[in-house]
Amino acid sequence: MAVAAAGSPDLAERISEASAREVKFTGINWVYSPVADVNSDPRNPVIGFVRPYMLSRAVDAPLGVRSFGDAPEEVAKYVAAVCRGVTKAGVAPSPKHFPGHGDTRVDSHISLPIISKDAIALAQTDLIPFRTASDARAATIMVGHMALPAITGDATPTSLSRVIINGLLRESLGYGGVVVTDCLEMEAVAARKGGVPVAAVDALRAGADIAMICHRFDRQRGAIEAAEATGEGQRIAALKKAFAGDWAQVIIGSKFDEGEWGRLKAENIMLSRHTYASTIALVRNPNDVIPLPKSSGDVVVLTPRMESLNPAVDDADSVPRMGSREPRNTAGPSYLALAASVGERVDGASLHDVYSPEEPFSAEVEDAIDRAASVLFVTRNADQSRSAWQLDRLQEVLRLRRESRKVVVLASCGPYDLLAAPELEGLDGVGYVACFEFTVNALDAAAAVIFGEKEAKGRVPVCGGNVLPGCLLAKE
């Protein structure tokens, strides 16, 4: 979404080529990118929005800012641009998750989403980026796990459905490249009778060329043992020839050239900085609250406690952990870097506090919030059920602040965080910035905008750019 916020498919192509050149240099020749899902409904929890705040906190969003936006034709432009850039660098792209994961209300890591769309509705929205990818002869396309009973006649996951893979993708869209499934260890598929090995066979029979099994060796071995001969593999052979070369190139290759790697990184760093600077979106700036002052008092930076994002990679207890199984720093390295960059920018004192759902602000922090010249309040997917407590903490901050003091909210992942909170008292005077990812580079670019060093050039590529509190309710 950050790439689309910059508003330039040409820039998307350039940064995709640059990134792909780096991964190719390290021996990677296939990436599962770009996401071609259309954010067709901001109320859809899979793309990062939960029903209006306090009405429901029951669902979460696995896709979030991975979508380029909510306009099918615009999404298609960026999908095509990324495919071109990646392919130019000699890396195979894989637009995903066919036939479209943008209108699901269930996380397929956990359960099977059921989508009620018929063929006409699907063709008018979700299929448009994939048709573009097919027409552009993208080397591979990934099929996702959801059910389309109005099209298939049953609840078979699309990744295992011959109606979807052979009929819709191959015959209707005319796609002739390699088809890969999303990981078959996701519960939408793994929970079926026979588990992953049977699902792998079903996927190959449905027309997939590659059944993806990412994690467990026993499931990988079981799938190999269960698989039948499903063809001569010409498409896979062509993919290998185009992007991987022969075995001598793959296994032996040439010695890693650290000097050339350094030159490549140096060449790309300026493009990276330009791109991040182009993505930051100033959603709202009432009474010119932004830029925050650098030399007229203290600044308080409040960042949310880090939480797990996805059951495919996270702990069952939702605590991010290190390899040693010890809990990670709850501040998060990117937020620590943001706090440090704010401290370097201002002449006064800078206080960083990590807020959480269980612990109230300490008396010291409350006093600092009340007295500071400005407050930077960072959110991360606060519209989602498990993270909506962030808005409760924001309300506490607004109640502590005087009207003359400046408060800026920085949405550090999805841009919907305030969309779901129209009734927060004091929110009208708050500045709102979106940076679309909680990385060091994105947060530093956002800080540059918030403190007036750079102009905000990005535009939120969903909801027509209007993700202000209550805008969805007003439309309804």
N, C-alpha and C positions, 0 to 999 in steps of 0.2 A: 504493500500500500504506500510505503514511503516513496518508492520509485515512481508510482503513478502520481503522487502528490507533487512531484517536481514538474509534471505536465509535459514531458518530452520523451516520446518513444525513441527518438534518436539517442538521447542520453541513456535510456534503458538498454539499448543495443550495445552502446560503447562500454558501459560498466559490466554488462554480461560477458562481453568478449574479454575484457580485462580479467575478470574473475576466473573465467574458464581457461585463460592462458596460464594462470597461476596453478590451477588444479591439474591441468594437463602436464605442466612442468614437473609436478610431483608424482605423476604416473596414473592419475585418475582420468578415465576417458568417457565416463557416463555420469550425468547428474540427474536427479529426480526433480527437475525444475523445467519450466515455471508452473506455478499454481494457476490453473485456467478456470477456477470456479468463480462464478458470478455472485457477488454479494447482493442477491436479488431482493432481500427484505431486511432492513435494519433491525426488525424485531426478532429476527432469527438468531437464536443463541449460538449457533455454530459459527456465525461470522462476528459475534462479539456483542450482542445486545440482549438484555433480559427485559422482560416486561417492566413497565414503569416502577421506579424505586418504591419499595415498601409494599407493592402489590404482589410481587412474587420474587423469590430468590431460589428457585428450584433447579435451575439448569446452568450449564457452563458452555464455553466456546472453544472447540479444538482448533478451528482455523484462524480466527482473528484476523490480524493484519497481513496474513499471507495472500489474501485476495487483492487484486489490483483495484477493485471498485464494484459499483453496482450497475453500471451501464454496459450491457453485453458487447456492444461494438467497441467501446473504449478498452475493455478488458482484452478483447481480441487483438487490438493494436499492440498492446504491451506483451501479450503472449507471443505474437509473431516476432516482435523486436528481440525478445530474450532468446527465442529459438534461433534467430539469425546470428546474434552475437555469439552464443555458445557454439553453434556449428562452425562459425568462422575460425574459432580457436581449435577446431579438431576434437570437440567433445560432443557427445550425443545428448540432446535435450530429451525431456520426457514430460510434456504437458499432462497435468493431473487435476482432478480425479474424475475421469470420464464415467458416466455422462454428466456429471456436475454434482458437487457436494455443497452447493451454495444455498439450498433450501431445506436443510435437514435440521431437526430439532433434537437429535440424539447423536452423541459422540460414538462413532463406529469403533473406537478403541474399547468401548464398554458394551455396546449393544448394536443391533442392526437398525439403522434408520429406515423408516418407511416413508416414501415420498409419493404423494397422491397425484402428481402431474401426469397428464396424458401426453401423447406424442407431439401434439400441436403446441402445448404450453412449453414443453421441453425444447422444441425447435426454436421457439421465439426468444428464449433466454439462454439456458445453460449450454446448448449445443453450439451456439455461435462461435465462441473462442475455439472449440475443438474442430469445428468445420474449417476455420481459418488455419489451424495447425495442420490438419489433414491436407488441405489444398497446398500448403507450403511444404509438404512432404517432411514433416518432423520425423526424425529418425525413430523415435519411440513414443508411445502414449501409455500412460498408466490408467488402469481401470480401478475405480474405488469400490467400497463396500456399502451399498445401500440397496433397497428394494424398490422397484417401480411396478407394482402390481397392475396398474392401469395399462402398462405396455407389455409386460411379460406374462400377465395372467396369474402370477403367484408371487410368493415372497422370497424367491431365490435371490441371493445377493448378486448384484450386477457383475461382479468379478467372476462369478461362476455360471453366468447365464449366456447360452448360445444366442438367444434372441438379442441380447445387448451387444456382445462382442462380435459375433459373426454377422448378425443381421443389421444392427444399427450402426456399428462402427465400420465394419468391413464393407457391407453392401450399400447401406444408405449414404454414408459419408465417403465411401470409396477409399478408405485408408488402407495402404499397402505396406506400412512399416511394421516394426516389432511392437507387440502388445505385451505389457508386463502388468501383473496384478499389484495392488497395494499389498502390504505385508499380510499374509494369511494367518499370522498369529494374533491379529486383532480379534476381539471377542465377537464381533459381528459375524465372523466366519469360524473361528476356532471353537466356538461353543456348539457348533452344529454336530450332529451325529457323525462319528468317524473322525472328527477333529481335523487337524491340519493335513495329515497325509491324504485323506479322502478329498479334502478341499483342493489340494494341489492337482490331483487327477481330474477333478471336475472342471477346474479352471482351464487345464490344457485341452480337455475335450470340448470346452465351450469356445475355443479358438485362441486362447492366450498362448503366447510363445514362451513366456517365462513366468513361473510361479515364485513370487518373492516370499522367502522365509528368513527373517532377519536375526533371530535371537538364539533359539535353542537348537543344539546340534541333534538331539534325539528326534526333533520334529523334522529337521532337514533330512536326516537319514531315513526316517519313516516315509517321507514323501518320495524320496528317490526309489525306495524299495517298492512303493505302491504304484509308481508311475508306469504307464504303458507307452508304447511307441505311438506318437501322435503326429508324425510327419517327418520329413527329411531335414527340417531346420534350415531351409535356405535363407529365410529372413534373418535368423540369428547369425549365420555365416557372413551375410552381407554386412550386418552391423559391425561384426568384429573386424572385417576387412577394412571398412571405412574409418573406424575410430581407434582400433587397438593395434592393427598390424599383425605380424606373425608372432609365433611364440618366442623367437629370438629377441624381438623388440620388447615384448612384454616382460620376459624373465631376466634377460641379460641387459639389453638396452645400453645406454652409455653412462659413464660416471656422472654423478650429480655435480653440476657446475654451480658452486656457491656464488661465484662472481656474477654469472648470468642471472641467477635467482635474485641477487641483490639489485641488479640493474632493472629487472622486471618489476620488483616491488617499488623501487624509486620512481619508475615511470608511471606506475598506477596510483601512487599516493596522492598526487595532485588531482587526479580525476576523482578519487574517493572523497577528498575534502570538498571539491566543487559540488559533488553529488549530495553529500550530507547537507551542505549549506543551502541547496536548492529544495530540500524536502520539508524543512520546518514550516509548519502552518500556524499563523496567528488567527485563531478562530474568533476571538473577541478581545477588544481592548477598551473597555468603558473608561471614560475620563482619562485616557492616556496613562493608565496604570503601568503600562510597559512603554519605555524601559524602566526597570527598577533602578534606583539610585545606587551609585558605587561609593559615594563619599558623604552620605548624610545619615549615618547611623548603622546599626547592626542588622544582620540578615539571619533569619532562621530558615534552615532547609529541613523539611520533613519528608522522609521517604518511607514507603510501606515495607513491612517485614516481608522478606522473600517467601514465596509459596511455590509449591510444585505446580507445574502446568499441565502435564500430560501423563496418563497412566502407562504409556508405552515406555517411558524412560524414568518415571518418578517412583518414589516410595509409596507403598500402600498407605502410610500414615501422613502423606502429604508434606513431609519434611525433606527439603533438598539436602542431600548428603554427599560426602566425599567418598572416595574409594575405601577409606578406612571405616566407613559407616558412621563416622562422627558427623553431627550436624554441621552444615556450612555456616559461615558468618551470616547472620540474619539480615545484615545491611545489604549484602550483595556487592561485589567488586565494582560494578558499573555505578551504583549509587554512591559508593565511597569516592569514586573518581569525580562524580558530579559535585559532591560536597567540597572536595578539595579544589576543584576549578572555580567554584563560587568564592571560596575563601581567598583565592589568588586574585580575584577580580575586584573585591571590595576593600575599601580602606578600613572600615570598622571591623568588629568581631563577627565571626560566622559560626553559628551553632548548628550542628547536625544531630537530629534525633530520629531514631527508627520507631515509627508508631505501629501498634499491633491491635488486634481485636480484643485481647484479654486485659492488657495493662493500660490504665489511663495515663495521660500525660503527668509527669512528675510536677511538683510545685515549682521546681527550677525552670522546667521547660514552659510551663504555663506563664510564668513571669516573663520569660524571654519572648514568648509569642506576643504577650501584651505590650511589651516595651519596644520591640524591634521596629526599625524603620520599614521593613518589608519581610514578607514570608513567602517562600517558595514551597508550595505543597505539591508533592509528586504523587500521582496515582498510577496504578497499573491494572487495567481491566476491572475498574471498580464497578462497572455495570453488571458483572457476572455474579452469580449467586454466592460463591464462596469468598468473593472479594468485596462485596457491597458494604462491608463494615468500614471500608475506607471513607465512604461518604459520611458515615456517622462521625468519624474523626474530623473530617473537614468541617462539619457543622460545629463541632466544639471549637475549632480554630476561629471560625467566623464569629462565634459568640464572644470569644476572648478579644477579638480585634476591635479597635475603635474605627469609626468611619473614615478618619483621615489617614489611616495606615493602609499600605498597599499589600494585596494578596494576589499571587499568580498561581494558577493550577497548571501543572505540566502533565499531560496525559502521555505516559512513557511507553505505551503499547497501543492498544486500540483507541480510536479517537472518540468512542461513544461514552466515556466515563460520566460526563455531566448530562448527557441526553436523558438519562433515566432519573434525574434528580431535580425536577422543576420546583419542588417546594422547599428547598433548603433556604433558610432565612439568611439574608445578607449576600446571596450569591450574585445579585445583579451587578455589584461593583467589582467583581473578581475578573481578572484577566485570564485568558485561556489559550494555551499553546499545545499543539500536538506534534510529537516527534516520531511516533510510529514504531519505535523499537528502543529497548532499554540497554543499548550498547554504549560504550564509552564515547565513541565518535558521535553518535546521534545526540546523546545528552549534552556533550560539549557544544555541538552546533546549536542546540536549543538554548543553552546558557548564553551563547553569543547574541542570540536574538533577544532574549529576556533582558539582558543588560545593555542593549542598544548598540552593540558592536557590529551587528549585521542586520540586514533587512530580511524579514520573513518572506520567502519567495514561494513556498509551497501552498497547496490548496487541498483540503481534505477531499479525496476522490469518491466519497459516498454521500448520499442524502443531499446532493447538490451543494455540498460544502457546508450545509447547515446542520451541525450537530450540537446546537445550543440547547440548554435545558428546556424541555417542554415542547420543542418544535414538532415532534412526532404527534404529541397529543393535540396540538393546535391543528395539524392537518386532518386529524380524525374528527 
